[in-house]
């Protein structure tokens, strides 16, 4: 095939992807629509085929350097552990992974650091896959649970950890409150998330609003918070000792988007494994990934990191009151 023919095929595929993309939005309606989306993605296996056990972005360093696509995702977990200071914690530390996906991060926390890790997701299919992928000697367990109404008692975990779950949460304040509630006094919250620019400081212009609307509608997101806004919501739980620490990892994670698309080009064996329907499903995601790259590359979106320590002096009555308010 000549270069021109190859480019022509790519253009046709892109056009098909855009048509499917526009015709089949996955707009957020409720937590049930999020669960259904992840059940579908887990059931067909395409997302796992391309992204491996980690359904989150990779860490490529600063400045970014070329890395193996799946290796960069594992590197992200280790970099997040170091950034959060979790590498200083002893084996046996209890960790709750909120929005664990198919458990890649949970298993690393358990296997490489010796933590007693519990992963929760709203998707039953993901829990089933989590269990299938987890060796018997790895101290990780999984269950279906709702991040906005966690089933765990107050003060249950030494660490609460979450990667890229926030955009699916319709109530960001409740998401923050629940994670802080189940932390033990002195425990550490470490969160990594997709965020948008703080529009209280610089309002979104017309094209930015269009882009954000598509990013929300295509992957079952009710909204993105800003780094500034979500750090304020964590602090406003009244359970934080000192300040909420934040960082911007946009540069470190930015290569992930185009690398994700590139995986579909260099791994054509997926066509054999998943057939024509798999090709169509894969093409459908390309426009969203391109928009993500545009959003994060232009400053419309930012990759936020959050770290908070739960106060040791919060009266149990206050924790109980917050728990009642959250679950009312």
Secondary structure, DSSP 8 states (H G I E B T S, - for coil): --HHHHHHHHHHHHHHHHHHHHHS-----SHHHHHHHHHHHHHH-HHHHHHTT--S----TTTT----HHHHHHHHHHHHHHHHTGGGS-TT-EEEEET-TTSHHHHHHHHTT--EEEEEES-HHHHHHHHHHS-TTS-EEEEE--TTS--S-SS-EEEEEEES-GGG-S-HHHHHHHHHHHEEEEEEEEEEEEEE--TTTS---HHHHHHHHHHHHHTT-S----HHHHHHHHHTTS-EEEEEEEEE-HHHHTTHHHHHHHHHHH-THHHHHHHHHHHHHHHHHHHHHHHHHHHHHHTSEEEEEEEEEE-TT--HHHHHHHHHHHT-
